[in-house]
Amino acid sequence: MKKIIQRFARSLIKIALPFFFKILIIFKINRRVINYLIEKSYFSNNKYNFSSLIKKILKDIKIIALDVGAQGGFNSDNFFSKKYNLFFEEILVEPIKSEADKLESKFIIKKGLWSKKEKRKLYILDNRLGSSSMYEPNELNFDLHDIEQEDFGNYNVTRTTEIECDTIDNQLSELNIKNLDYLKIDTQGAEFEILKGLGSYRPLLLKIEVQFFSMYKDVPSWHKLISYLSDLNYVLIDLKDIGSHSSRIPAEADMIFIPNFDDEAGRKLIKKNQEKFTSLMLIFGQIKLLQIILKKLKINYEELKELEDQYFN
């Protein structure tokens, strides 16, 4: 009976949507409504609370997380629900001293990360501190990012400072961190160079900010980053738009990568760390794909078989 009602409701909505859309266009709010619905749809699996299940899967094991660009603390962008933060042992990276001093964590790296150990210039934007970067802002591209002329001043470089940089590999080794499970990089264009310093670490899930149209000078093209991760045997499984842009694609996106589950090396990495991998996929709401991967790898979690991925409804 439930399925019959759902099919009937879908049919009615299909008939009504064209008329509703015409009204939205008249009032010039069609994109706003669509963007709102897309945002709500993206996080639709937040209706679940997997805390008890994850606790059962992980037992007392912590997911080792490296948060590069940790201004505001771990998971400060609320990309996943903060109720899951307790399952992580976080390592925070923040090269701006005033911001690093505000962080509270067992492990804080107060350096910049890069592809090699060296000193580099950091361009600081005090009016918009989160947009500070290893790359200089390029005012010629501001209009492409729908930045209004009166807001250009927010992106002025107010000062520069020379910072010590090192690789992920070196810094984690110094902290005696043997394995890295989750890697998040949000560094305003420096993501590619930072990934080149990953060394032998192979996270189970990566969230990387990727710039399709950079507002900074000389940032490596986004396809180099994708190609590099592909060479490391990772596959892209998700993409979430960031910001507006004058083209019909986003200026930037948060991309989610996991080991290539159709490859022997990727399958081996997942199976070796199946508890952490399963927990990360649940935390990020990747229910349907997780079910398929677990079936492919013959990993049995009975509690997950009947879960419905709300994103696809």
C-alpha positions in Angstrom: 0.0 0.0 0.0 2.8 2.4 0.9 4.5 1.9 -2.5 1.2 2.5 -4.3 0.7 5.8 -2.4 4.3 6.8 -3.2 3.9 6.1 -6.9 0.6 8.1 -7.0 2.3 11.1 -5.1 5.2 11.0 -7.6 2.8 11.2 -10.5 1.0 14.2 -9.1 4.3 16.0 -8.4 5.4 15.4 -12.0 2.2 17.0 -13.3 2.4 19.9 -10.9 6.1 20.7 -11.2 6.1 22.4 -14.6 3.4 24.9 -13.4 5.2 25.5 -10.1 8.5 26.1 -12.0 6.9 28.8 -14.2 5.8 30.6 -11.0 9.3 30.5 -9.6 10.7 32.0 -12.9 8.2 34.8 -12.7 9.3 35.7 -9.2 13.0 35.1 -10.2 13.6 32.6 -7.4 14.0 29.4 -9.5 17.7 29.0 -8.8 17.3 29.8 -5.1 14.7 27.2 -4.6 16.6 24.6 -6.7 19.8 25.3 -4.7 17.9 25.0 -1.5 16.4 21.6 -2.5 19.8 20.3 -3.7 21.4 21.3 -0.4 18.6 19.5 1.6 18.8 16.5 -0.7 22.6 16.2 -0.3 22.3 15.9 3.5 19.2 13.8 3.4 20.9 10.8 5.2 21.4 13.1 8.2 18.0 11.8 9.3 19.9 8.7 10.5 22.0 8.5 13.7 24.6 5.8 13.2 26.4 6.5 16.5 25.4 3.3 18.2 26.2 1.2 15.1 29.6 2.9 14.6 30.4 2.4 18.2 29.6 -1.3 17.8 31.8 -1.5 14.7 34.8 0.4 15.9 34.6 -0.7 19.6 37.4 1.5 21.2 39.3 2.2 18.0 39.6 5.8 16.8 39.6 7.0 13.2 42.9 8.9 12.7 42.1 12.2 10.9 44.3 14.9 9.5 42.5 18.2 9.1 44.6 20.6 6.9 43.2 24.1 7.1 41.7 23.5 10.5 40.8 27.1 11.3 37.9 27.0 13.7 38.6 23.4 14.8 38.0 19.9 13.5 35.0 19.6 11.1 34.4 23.3 11.4 32.5 23.4 8.1 30.0 20.8 9.5 30.4 18.7 6.4 29.2 15.8 8.5 27.2 15.9 11.7 29.3 16.9 14.8 27.8 14.0 16.7 30.3 11.8 15.0 33.4 13.9 16.0 33.9 11.7 19.0 34.9 8.8 16.8 38.0 10.7 15.5 41.5 11.2 16.8 42.2 14.5 15.0 45.4 16.1 14.0 44.9 19.8 13.2 47.1 21.9 10.8 47.0 25.7 11.0 50.1 27.8 10.0 48.6 31.2 11.2 49.9 31.4 14.8 47.0 33.4 16.1 44.5 30.9 14.8 46.6 27.8 15.8 46.7 29.1 19.4 42.9 29.0 19.5 42.7 25.3 18.6 42.2 22.6 21.2 43.6 19.2 20.3 46.1 16.6 21.3 48.0 17.1 18.0 48.4 20.5 16.4 50.8 21.2 13.6 51.6 24.9 13.5 53.4 24.7 10.2 52.3 24.8 6.6 52.2 21.6 4.6 53.7 21.3 1.1 55.3 18.9 -1.3 58.7 19.4 0.3 60.4 20.9 3.4 61.0 24.6 2.7 60.0 28.2 3.7 57.1 29.8 1.8 55.2 33.0 1.7 51.7 33.0 3.1 49.4 35.7 1.9 47.1 36.7 4.8 43.7 38.3 4.3 42.8 39.7 7.7 39.4 40.8 6.4 38.6 37.3 5.3 41.1 35.1 7.2 39.8 31.8 5.8 40.7 32.9 2.3 44.4 33.3 3.2 46.6 31.2 0.9 50.0 30.2 -0.4 48.9 31.9 -3.6 48.2 35.5 -4.2 44.6 36.6 -4.9 43.9 37.5 -8.5 41.5 40.5 -8.7 41.0 40.0 -12.4 39.0 36.8 -11.7 36.8 38.2 -8.9 34.0 39.0 -11.2 33.8 35.4 -12.4 33.2 34.4 -8.7 30.3 36.8 -8.4 32.2 39.0 -5.9 30.7 42.4 -5.9 33.0 45.4 -6.5 32.3 46.8 -3.0 33.5 43.5 -1.5 36.8 43.4 -3.3 38.5 44.9 -0.3 37.7 41.8 1.7 40.2 39.9 -0.5 43.1 42.4 -0.1 46.3 40.9 1.1 46.8 42.8 4.4 50.2 41.2 5.2 52.5 38.4 4.3 54.5 36.1 6.5 57.2 33.5 5.8 56.2 30.1 7.3 58.0 26.8 7.7 56.5 24.1 5.5 56.9 20.3 5.6 55.3 17.3 4.1 52.4 15.2 5.5 54.8 12.2 5.5 57.4 14.0 7.6 55.0 15.6 10.1 53.0 12.4 10.7 56.2 10.4 11.1 57.4 12.9 13.7 54.2 12.4 15.6 54.6 8.6 15.4 51.4 8.3 13.5 51.6 5.0 11.6 48.3 5.1 9.6 46.1 7.9 8.4 42.4 7.1 7.9 40.7 10.4 6.9 42.4 13.3 5.2 40.7 16.7 4.7 42.5 19.5 2.8 41.0 23.0 2.4 43.8 25.3 1.7 42.7 27.7 -1.1 44.6 26.2 -4.0 47.5 24.4 -2.2 45.8 21.0 -2.2 47.8 19.6 -5.1 51.2 20.4 -3.6 50.2 19.1 -0.2 49.0 15.8 -1.6 52.4 15.4 -3.3 53.8 15.1 0.2 51.6 12.2 1.3 54.4 9.7 1.1 53.3 6.1 1.8 50.2 7.1 3.8 47.0 6.0 2.2 43.8 7.4 3.8 40.5 5.5 3.5 38.6 8.6 2.6 39.7 12.0 1.5 37.7 15.3 1.3 39.6 17.7 -0.9 38.6 21.2 -1.9 39.1 21.5 -5.7 39.1 24.8 -7.6 37.8 24.7 -11.1 38.2 28.5 -11.6 40.7 29.7 -9.1 40.6 33.2 -7.7 44.3 32.9 -7.0 47.4 33.3 -9.2 49.2 30.3 -10.6 47.2 27.6 -8.8 47.8 24.2 -10.5 44.9 23.1 -12.7 42.3 21.0 -11.0 42.7 18.1 -13.4 46.3 17.6 -12.2 45.0 17.0 -8.7 42.4 14.5 -10.0 45.0 12.7 -12.1 47.4 12.6 -9.2 44.9 10.9 -6.9 43.9 8.5 -9.7 47.6 7.5 -10.0 47.5 6.9 -6.2 44.6 4.5 -6.9 41.7 6.6 -5.6 38.3 7.1 -7.2 36.0 10.1 -7.0 32.6 9.2 -5.4 31.1 12.5 -4.6 31.2 16.2 -5.4 29.5 19.1 -3.6 29.4 22.6 -5.1 31.0 25.5 -3.3 30.2 29.1 -4.1 28.6 30.7 -7.1 30.2 31.4 -10.5 29.4 33.1 -13.7 29.7 29.8 -15.6 27.2 27.0 -15.2 29.5 24.9 -13.0 30.6 25.7 -9.5 33.8 27.8 -8.9 34.9 25.1 -6.4 33.8 21.8 -5.0 34.4 19.5 -2.1 35.3 16.1 -3.6 35.3 12.8 -1.8 37.7 10.1 -2.8 38.1 6.5 -1.6 40.4 3.6 -2.6 39.6 2.0 -5.9 37.4 -0.8 -4.8 37.5 -2.4 -8.3 41.3 -2.8 -8.0 43.2 -5.5 -6.0 45.3 -3.0 -4.1 42.2 -0.8 -3.2 40.2 -3.8 -2.1 43.1 -5.0 0.1 43.3 -1.6 1.7 39.6 -1.5 2.4 39.4 -5.1 3.7 42.4 -4.5 6.0 40.6 -1.5 7.5 37.0 -2.5 7.0 35.7 -1.2 10.4 37.1 2.3 9.8 36.1 2.3 6.2 32.6 1.3 6.9 32.3 3.9 9.7 33.6 6.7 7.5 31.2 5.8 4.7 28.3 5.9 7.2 29.4 9.2 8.6 29.6 10.7 5.1 26.1 9.3 4.2 27.4 7.0 1.5 24.9 4.2 2.2 24.1 2.8 -1.2 27.7 2.7 -2.4 28.9 1.2 0.9 26.3 -1.6 0.5 27.6 -2.4 -3.0 31.3 -2.3 -1.9 30.7 -4.6 1.1 28.9 -7.1 -1.2 31.7 -7.0 -3.7 34.3 -7.6 -1.0 32.2 -10.2 0.7 32.2 -8.2 4.0 29.1 -9.0 6.0 27.3 -6.3 8.1 23.8 -7.5 8.6 22.7 -4.1 10.1 23.4 -2.3 6.9 21.6 -4.5 4.4 18.1 -2.9 5.0 19.2 0.7 5.2 17.7 2.9 2.6 19.8 5.7 1.0 17.5 8.7 1.3 19.7 10.7 -1.2 18.2 8.7 -4.1 14.6 9.1 -3.1 
